[in-house]
Amino acid sequence: MGDTTAGLLTILTLVVVLALVHVPLGDYIAHTFTSERDLRAERLIYRLCGVSPRSQQRWTTYAVSLIAFSGVGVVVLFALCVLQPHLPLARGASMDVSTSFNTAISFVTNTNWQSSAGEAGASPVVQTLGLTIQNFVSAAVGLAVVVAVIRGLTRSESGTVGNFWVDLVRGTIRILLPLAVIGAIVLLAGGVIQDVAAPHVIQTLDGGRQTVQSGLVASQEAIKQVGTNGGGYFNANSAHPFENPNPFTNVVQILLMLVIPFSLPRAYGRLVGDRRQGYAVLGFMGVLWAAGIAVITWAEHASATNALGAMEGKEVRFGVWGSTIFAGSTTSTSTGAVNSLHESYSPLGGGGALTNMALGEISPGGVGSGLYGALIVAILAVFIAGLMVGRTPELLGKTIGRKEITYAALYTVVTPALVLVGTGAALALRTARSGLLASGPHGLTEMLYAYTSAANNNGSAFAGLTADQPYLNTTLAVAMAVGRFVPIIFVLALAGSFAAQRKRPHTDGTMPTHTPLFTGLMVGVALLVTGLTFLPALALGPLAEALS
Amino acid sequence: MTSPTSTLLHSAGTSMPDAVRKFHPAHLYRSPVMFVVGVGSVLTTLLAIVHPSVFSWAITVWLWATILFANLAEAIAEGRGKAQADSLRKTRTSTTARRLGADGTTEEEVSAADLRQDDRVVVDAGGVIPGDGDVVEGIATVDESAITGESAPVVREAGGDRCAVTGGTTVLSDRIVVRITSKPGETFIDRMIALVEGAERKKTPNEIALGILLVVLTIIFLLAVATIPPLASFTGRPPTLVTLVALLVCLIPTTIGALLSAIGIAGMDRLVQRNVLAMSGRAVEAAGDISTLLLDKTGTITLGNRQAADIRVLPGVDAEQVHRWAQLSSLADETPEGRSIVTWTAQTLGTTADSPVDATVVPFTAQTRMSGLDLADGTSLRKGAAGSVCRWVEESGGAGVPEAMRAADEISELGGTPLVIATRQGDAPAAAVGVIYLKDVIKPGMVQRFAELRRMGIRTVMITGDNPLTAKAIAEEAGVDDFLAEATPEDKMRLMKKEQLGGRLVAMAGDGTNDAPALAQADVGVAMNTGTSAAKEAGNMVDLDSDPTKLIEIVGIGKQLLITRGALTTFSIANDLAKYFAIIPAMFVGLYPGLHTLNVMHLHSPNSAMLSAVIFNALIIVALIPLSLRGVRYRPLRADQLLARNLLIYGVGGVIAPFVGIKLIDLLVQLLPGM
């Protein structure tokens, strides 16, 4: 079977499985967040934490709870990282203060940018108590935010948007945990390792000694993808044969990262009581996802110098398609796991991965964050074009007025500001520049990629840039934190303002938001806003490199 | 040259001084987008002075021109209202008033400007009413053409719903005493002047929201452009400041930023052209959002007067005789209904009888609810509401009552109004002889209008005092969605609140004092100019023609305003794509010759490309001034059809137009030296 055939079959498999799975999973997610019943384990947690599960929060309380929870997460994780040499099972792993700060922020913001080298930087204690827990709860935070904004859209003249603690617990226990278990079992069956043995020391062919780490890899892998986290057990991430041994596990990993983001539109349609609304968003995500993969794959083939294709930086067991589909999916889901070296991609291929992130992680985006990002695009689309039907713009009966457009517009400005200012400042500073491997447009792309990845909470690394230095560690951490929580606050404010509004009925005079035309409009708005913001930077980076 | 173009050119000429005046920073600051252009223009001017070149001066000139064009758009829009304001102002200045003393008989001459609320003034025939108020004494015909432009005089009388008079209008006959209701400087004319001049123009909610989006877009582009120097210096020499400013100005939404306030002013102006005064821009916007229209039946849906359509002759009575009686009894009846009976019977009988001599006319009173004629030969004719006439018949022990009532019910079911005719010879018992079928006539074109409204997703509810049967029949014939029969003002209010509770925006028209609470509650309340001061005070629009049907037009104008704004925003943003393709390769081609591939328009040189983009950016404002003043043509279509249509024209068109425009400009610009 040729590489292209295999690639197309992979895509077909992904589409068929997602088409089958997104319906029951989406319905299940919708049910999870509307159910009146608590599981016994949940009741226990509520009692231990003193949460009253039936109480409702205003958006401000919801936001404060979320920020407090994440803040505590950062402090605990930072302490674990700094103190790990003094904790059991240290195995020599250690991080300095700036790396610890970066790592703590990175995992709490669902970015999983790894300044530290995975297995060498974090001991099993840090991996399990710190990173793995954040892999679950940081994704659950994303789910909670999107559920809050959907509630805002469905409630009428209500002061509340739900209960953060309940949403957090349910998202973790009922959605992420079961999916991670299923994923781990499938990956285990596919050959991913899972053990607690001590590192193996082996004699290499040329007489050297190599320490081969092993560990609880399959379970880590599953939540890494399901939670669109991306932080690998090993530094080589999904290119490492213990993490991702063969094409089968490769497809499973791609599926796992796509499954929740692509099921959320269904849940959205369910929750707002109009499934067509969900399909319009699903179409929007699907079109951009496919387009991203198409561009990257095309670029890799076009730049091929031999019959195998452009194989530099790619694993032979995955080939070009297995790498580009993974790359397109990981950069569009805010996962950031890699099974190939994006640095080595052709200029336009790497530029495609970069653009995927620059879109704001909406195709289909991270767990929760993808859908709320897409809803912001929908709000912008409704606002810009909706006036053309001769009514004040509205989404699902909620008017997009002064407050709403302010929140949506500020949401849109946060990440581009972080990326452009961060990249510009870093390139102007000698210390930051010294971390670059390449010069010229490729060097610019390395830096641009780093800040785009951090600000959009993707976490994938272009490689080439040595980011483990105080300046980059700190500014990238700031980009991650601001890029995660400031938009979340705007989204929650939007949820609150929607909830407080009276719902207007749908009439023939209302702009339809469920049609293919609207999907097309959303795609246009997303591409135009991203294009207009990043074109100068892209022209000086990937485009200049490609056209030289 | 066609006449609209020359009119526009003319107004452009007259508005130029105002446009120049608007360069004041305090004015520019009101539009953040144009303010950024202003700062950029100052910057390039300084740079052009320090390092003069054809290119930098050309860019500088066109940047200033961009601002000038934006100012011009606003000045032209404002200029249209100025002329009207001037003529209104004339009526205001020269008026004196004859104020009544506390005793009610002494008069003193004072200036109209000195009148206070509750002062009472006397106005005789030929006098100008000095201020807004209510007639408290007398009846007069008033020429309101100064305000409405309508030359036919109207009647104003004390008490009732026709007591309101407006300052600046002229009394044509008789004498009235007016109680002043407005404060000095806040008369209707004062407000009108302020409105048409746009002096008090506050930004409307949607305009503010759009303004926020434009500011944020400007911030994004500022960031995108500001980070070019560090990015470019990493690999080579950064672009010059002039080119950066040029790029920034091309990218920020100058087109919509320049036209935004002109669109708003023109929207208000379109209402004024149709003799509707909106008390706020907010109301105009709300008109576009209306989803329920409450329409009074009489005068709005149907012609104010009912017309005779048939006469049901009761059994045993000679048909011709009944027709003759009907005619006779109506000869003295000057109401439109009465006249329509005469006309109709004249057709059936072939003749019109002369007014009988020595007959006594029995006028209609609210107590008897019937009118008629007592002939010299002792015959009494009565015509009126079924209940009243039948009671009159029964009192004399007369016949035909059950038959008459049955016929009357039938007519009611058809949506008509029955008028029973009865006769009595001397002291003999009276007899009901026939029933006139007065039919409500639906105004021409209304059925089609309601169909259009339904297509636009607007619900129409007919409000009527008729009984449910009659109301239902007319509602069906007119094609309204719903009706409220036997409606009291309280019922109307209840219905409105119910609709609003469901999230719908409601519009209504009204004129009486008892309409005032509902007018105030409505999202769009259009008061009739003939109405009471209370009604005019409560509504947020006043229709000077007092035509309640105009409510439908007002909705259209509101929608047109929003559509124009949306269309130009979409166009403005879509334009940016082409500008990028002009400027980005031009800016970096020195650094990376390969980027020439992006020069898809094959523009002559980097300098000509940038200058062409800047010129296009300025000229497109001028090109769109007529559209922003006239408004995008509005068709009553479903929202999805409207969206598809406008998206094609202004979205796709907005992407394509600048590619063509910039290329054409470049063909000329390349001829300049130094390009």
Interface residues (C-beta under 8 A of the other chain):
Chain A: S156 L380 F383 I384 A385 G386 L387 M388 V389 G390 R391 T392 G397 I400 G401 R402 E404 I405 T406 A409 L410 T412 V413 P416 A417 L420 V421 T423 G424 A425 L427 A428 R433 S439 G440 P441 G443 L444 R502 K503 R504 P505 T507 D508 G509 T510 M511 P512 T515 L517 L521 G524 L528 V529 G531 L532 T533 F534 L535 P536 A537 A539 L540 G541 L543 A544 A546 L547 S548
Chain B: P205 N206 I208 A209 L210 I212 L213 V216 L217 I219 I220 F221 L223 A224 V225 A226 T227 I228 P229 P230 L231 A232 S233 F234 T235 L247 L251 E285 G288 D289 S291 R454 R455 M456 G457 I458 R459 L501 G502 G503 R504 L505 G558 K559 Q560 L562 I563 R565 G566 A567 T569 T570 I573 A574 D576 L577 Y580 I584 P585 M587 F588 L591 Y592 P593 G594 L595 T597 L598 Y634 R638 A639 D640 L642 L643 A644 N646 L647 Y650 G651
